[in-house]
Amino acid sequence: IVHSMGYKSAKLLFEEEGNRNYKIKITEVKDTSLLIGKRGNTLNSLQYLANNYGKKFTKFYFRINLDCDDYREKRKEVLEELAINMAKKSKKLSKPIKLEPMTSFERKIIHNALADIKNVKTISVGEEPHRHLIIEAY
């Protein structure tokens, strides 16, 4: 699929992360913006396809994580910073802060980033694909 998208030079590196989790890194790509997509939407779709295709060949549970240009790690750092800033804003304004809709993976990053902070609560509300977080500091 990646080659069909016009990325003829792309290489796929397979890594075993343990516990039936695998990472496929897309490398040797010059312009990654179309491959990653807005907020990782294209990358998420490719990951979904890879997982569904792989499940045709085994009955065992496994998970494939697809990454390009270290997007996943960079996004995690951005979301953790956002979580801290929004918790501070909530405390300063004394009201809950509603975040934009996110994937379950992204919501989990924010939940985890704020889990050990006292007097901060995170709640997921809504239905997919509009499910979002509310951060409340008191």
C-alpha positions in Angstrom: 0.0 0.0 0.0 2.8 2.4 0.9 4.5 1.8 -2.5 1.1 2.3 -4.2 0.8 5.7 -2.5 3.9 6.7 -4.4 6.6 6.0 -1.8 8.6 3.6 -4.1 11.8 4.0 -2.0 10.1 3.1 1.3 11.5 0.3 3.4 9.7 -1.5 6.2 11.6 -2.5 9.3 10.0 -5.1 11.5 10.7 -5.1 15.3 9.3 -7.4 18.0 8.4 -5.4 21.0 7.5 -8.4 23.1 4.2 -9.9 24.4 3.0 -10.3 20.8 3.4 -6.7 20.0 5.2 -5.8 16.8 6.4 -2.5 15.3 6.7 -1.7 11.6 8.8 1.3 11.0 8.5 2.9 7.5 11.9 4.3 6.6 13.7 6.0 3.7 10.7 8.2 2.9 11.5 11.9 2.0 8.1 13.7 2.5 6.3 11.9 5.3 3.4 14.4 5.7 1.0 12.6 3.3 2.0 9.2 4.7 1.3 10.3 8.3 -1.7 12.5 7.5 -3.4 15.1 9.7 -2.8 14.1 13.3 -1.7 10.7 12.2 -5.0 9.7 10.5 -3.4 8.1 7.4 -0.9 6.3 9.6 -3.7 5.1 11.9 -5.6 3.8 8.9 -2.6 1.9 7.5 -2.0 0.4 11.0 -5.6 -0.7 11.1 -5.3 -2.4 7.7 -2.0 -4.1 8.7 -3.6 -5.5 11.9 -6.7 -6.8 10.0 -4.7 -8.3 7.2 -2.3 -10.0 9.6 -5.2 -11.5 11.6 -6.2 -13.5 8.6 -3.2 -15.7 9.0 -3.4 -16.6 12.7 -5.9 -17.2 15.5 -3.6 -15.8 18.2 -3.8 -12.2 19.5 -1.1 -9.8 18.4 -0.8 -6.1 17.8 1.0 -4.3 15.0 2.1 -0.7 15.7 3.0 1.3 12.5 5.3 4.3 12.7 7.0 6.6 10.3 9.6 9.3 11.1 9.2 8.6 14.9 5.7 10.2 14.7 4.3 8.2 17.5 6.9 9.2 20.0 6.7 12.9 19.0 2.9 12.8 19.3 3.2 11.2 22.7 5.4 14.0 23.9 3.1 16.7 22.5 0.1 15.1 24.2 1.8 14.8 27.5 2.7 18.5 27.4 -0.8 19.4 26.4 -2.2 17.3 29.3 0.0 19.2 31.8 -0.8 22.6 30.3 -4.6 21.9 30.3 -4.5 20.7 33.9 -2.8 23.9 34.9 -5.4 25.9 32.9 -8.2 24.1 34.5 -6.9 24.8 38.0 -6.3 28.5 37.1 -9.8 29.0 35.7 -11.5 26.7 38.3 -13.4 24.9 35.5 -13.1 21.7 33.5 -11.4 21.9 30.1 -12.8 19.9 27.2 -10.3 18.6 24.7 -11.0 17.8 21.0 -11.9 14.3 20.0 -9.0 11.8 20.0 -8.3 8.2 19.3 -8.4 5.8 22.3 -4.6 5.6 22.1 -4.2 9.4 22.4 -6.7 9.6 25.2 -4.9 6.9 27.1 -1.6 8.9 26.9 -3.3 11.9 28.5 -5.0 9.8 31.2 -1.6 8.3 32.0 0.2 11.6 32.0 -2.2 13.0 34.6 -2.9 9.8 36.6 -0.4 10.5 39.4 -1.1 14.2 39.8 -3.2 15.0 42.8 -6.4 16.9 42.5 -6.6 16.3 38.7 -9.3 14.1 37.1 -9.7 13.0 33.5 -12.9 11.7 32.1 -13.6 10.3 28.6 -17.1 11.2 27.3 -19.0 10.8 24.0 -19.2 8.2 21.4 -16.6 7.3 18.8 -15.4 9.0 16.6 -16.3 12.1 18.7 -15.1 10.7 22.1 -13.1 13.3 23.9 -11.5 14.0 27.3 -12.5 16.4 30.0 -9.7 17.5 32.4 -10.7 18.9 35.8 -8.3 20.2 38.4 -9.6 21.2 41.8 
